């Protein structure tokens, strides 16, 4: 399974429009709340100039991009943590993703109703964040009650867990998301991870604007950027309607369209890059057989674990990895020259894979 980003937001903020542009998956788009009931899942090939360059040099019969999954989750309303609207379903779907893309409406359009009557990015963000915090508070309270019972009967091993839960409850009570609470050990981090808190997930705020605001900016955009900066999250600006237009064009037409608008890249390309950064992901490449392929892993992944990303048998039977980084490879005419110049190095299972590594795995089947 690839890395999954959940697209969330209030109803009618443009989630499905952006999702359609991202994936061309045909999710329904309509002007009424809860148009999206069951989450739509789209798999998006990640644009990669390095992959194209490697393919040009070694001319494989086939090359395959790495992918990310985007999940269009039903719109949230106030009271979702208590089951209002599609609250329980919405919150459950968020637990299944690796990170959250929070779409915030930053456009005025009398033809598209706002669920609360007025466009107010700050208020919209607070509504969703409050519901996520309330849901997490309920989760933490239940865990505290359980650990307190165990502590009373003499189970000393739960003391650390109880202290962590109390710390998180205090932060949530002050409307501070769990992802901003810093702990000093890997054990503490693991305990927090096992709670599966909604506010522990990294968030990318996306200001969905009109074409005019995309060029000129404005107070709506500034509000979103300010809130993201305050909590240490990233933010980008996208015009969902424009991205839908771009997605409908042929590949060769898209570059001309962007150049006419004075843009170097599409908003969706910015979204992918921001998603990679948010999840601390890197890309490595394999050239086994007839296929050149890109793979996504988290930064810090060891060579044997990266092999397991390809197939579990490769991780179990790992012998060694033959590695050359893209930056060196780019200067060459192919793998033969790389071998002749001694630029391919041999690494064991504990080698930490670098972004852009091209790897040939040797393993026992």
BELCOR-V361650 format. One record per run of one state. SS is the DSSP state (H for helix, E for strand, - for the rest). FROM is the first residue (numbers start at 1). TO is the last residue. Records with the same first field share a line. If there is no record, write none. Layout:
SS: FROM-TO, FROM-TO
This chain:
-: 1-3, 9-9, 11-14, 24-39, 46-48, 59-61, 65-66, 73-75, 77-79, 83-86, 96-98, 107-120, 153-155, 174-177, 181-185, 196-197, 201-201, 210-210, 217-218, 231-233, 239-239, 248-250, 261-266, 280-280, 287-290, 299-301, 311-311, 317-317, 330-334, 341-344, 348-351, 353-356, 364-365
E: 4-8, 10-10, 40-45, 62-64, 67-72, 76-76, 99-106, 202-209, 234-238, 281-286, 291-298, 302-302, 318-325, 345-347, 352-352, 357-363
H: 15-23, 49-58, 80-82, 87-95, 121-152, 156-173, 178-180, 186-195, 198-200, 211-216, 219-230, 240-247, 251-260, 267-279, 303-310, 312-316, 326-329, 335-340
